[in-house]
């Protein structure tokens, strides 16, 4: 039987579900993120939760502080042309600092997690 191109495209986006219900545990049948580890110890789970909290909290603080400083810098520039020219560098610097912050938190979490 020839499969249609729609079925081929659908297989690229949707993982086929196995119909054998009793073979695998429940947590393996659910679509979970690739970082989910059901055998985590309490300490490792706490480190992961702390990492998520740090990403949210420090990312929010960075966004607020950088936004305030960008606004002050924006208001200090009097020329409309220079204001428009200052937008891309301000955005790029924010994205760079944000990426470094997220990478540093990820490295810290990886360093604190016990090795298997």
C-alpha positions as CSV (number, residue, x, y, z in Angstrom):
1,X,0.0,0.0,0.0
2,X,1.4,3.4,-1.0
3,X,1.4,6.0,1.7
4,X,0.4,9.6,0.9
5,X,2.7,12.5,1.3
6,X,0.6,13.9,4.1
7,X,1.1,10.7,6.1
8,X,4.9,11.0,5.5
9,X,4.9,14.6,6.6
10,X,2.8,13.7,9.7
11,X,5.4,11.1,10.7
12,X,8.0,13.8,10.8
13,X,6.1,15.8,13.5
14,X,4.0,13.2,15.4
15,X,5.7,10.2,17.1
16,X,3.7,7.0,16.5
17,X,2.2,5.7,19.7
18,X,2.8,2.1,20.7
19,X,-0.5,0.3,21.4
20,X,0.9,-2.2,24.0
21,X,-0.3,-0.6,27.3
22,X,1.2,-3.0,29.8
23,X,4.7,-3.2,28.5
24,X,6.2,0.1,29.7
25,X,5.8,2.0,32.9
26,X,3.4,5.0,32.9
27,X,6.2,7.7,32.9
28,X,7.7,6.2,29.8
29,X,4.4,6.2,27.9
30,X,3.8,10.0,28.5
31,X,5.4,12.6,26.3
32,X,7.9,14.1,28.7
33,X,10.7,16.5,28.1
34,X,14.1,15.0,27.1
35,X,15.6,16.3,30.4
36,X,13.2,14.4,32.6
37,X,14.9,11.8,34.7
38,X,12.5,9.6,36.8
39,X,15.3,8.2,38.9
40,X,16.5,11.6,40.3
41,X,17.3,11.7,44.0
42,X,15.8,14.3,46.2
43,X,19.0,16.4,46.2
44,X,19.3,16.2,42.4
45,X,15.7,17.3,42.1
46,X,16.3,20.2,44.4
47,X,19.3,21.3,42.4
48,X,17.3,21.1,39.2
49,X,14.5,23.1,40.8
50,X,16.9,25.7,42.1
51,X,18.4,26.0,38.7
52,X,15.0,26.7,37.2
53,X,14.3,29.2,39.9
54,X,17.6,31.0,39.3
55,X,16.9,31.2,35.6
56,X,13.5,32.8,36.1
57,X,14.6,35.1,39.0
58,X,17.9,36.3,37.6
59,X,16.5,36.6,34.1
60,X,13.7,38.8,35.4
61,X,16.1,40.9,37.4
62,X,18.4,41.3,34.4
63,X,15.5,42.2,32.2
64,X,14.3,44.9,34.6
65,X,17.7,46.4,35.3
66,X,18.8,46.3,31.7
67,X,15.5,47.8,30.6
68,X,15.8,50.7,33.0
69,X,19.4,51.4,31.9
70,X,18.3,51.2,28.3
71,X,15.5,53.7,28.9
72,X,17.9,56.1,30.7
73,X,20.4,55.7,27.8
74,X,17.6,56.2,25.3
75,X,16.5,59.4,27.0
76,X,20.0,60.8,27.2
77,X,20.4,60.6,23.4
78,X,19.0,63.8,21.8
79,X,19.4,63.0,18.1
80,X,16.6,60.9,16.5
81,X,19.0,59.2,14.1
82,X,21.4,58.2,17.0
83,X,18.4,56.9,19.0
84,X,17.5,54.6,16.1
85,X,21.1,53.6,15.6
86,X,21.4,52.8,19.3
87,X,18.6,50.2,19.3
88,X,20.3,47.3,17.6
89,X,23.5,47.4,19.8
90,X,21.3,47.7,23.0
91,X,19.3,44.6,21.9
92,X,22.4,42.7,21.0
93,X,24.2,43.5,24.2
94,X,21.1,42.4,26.2
95,X,20.9,39.1,24.3
96,X,24.6,38.5,24.8
97,X,24.4,39.1,28.6
98,X,21.2,37.0,28.8
99,X,22.8,34.1,27.0
100,X,25.9,34.3,29.2
101,X,23.7,34.3,32.3
102,X,21.7,31.3,31.2
103,X,24.9,29.4,30.2
104,X,26.5,30.2,33.6
105,X,23.4,28.9,35.5
106,X,23.4,25.8,33.3
107,X,27.1,25.2,34.0
108,X,26.5,25.7,37.7
109,X,23.7,23.2,37.8
110,X,25.7,20.7,35.8
111,X,28.6,21.1,38.2
112,X,26.4,20.6,41.3
113,X,24.5,17.6,40.0
114,X,26.0,14.3,41.0
115,X,27.6,12.2,38.2
116,X,26.0,8.8,37.3
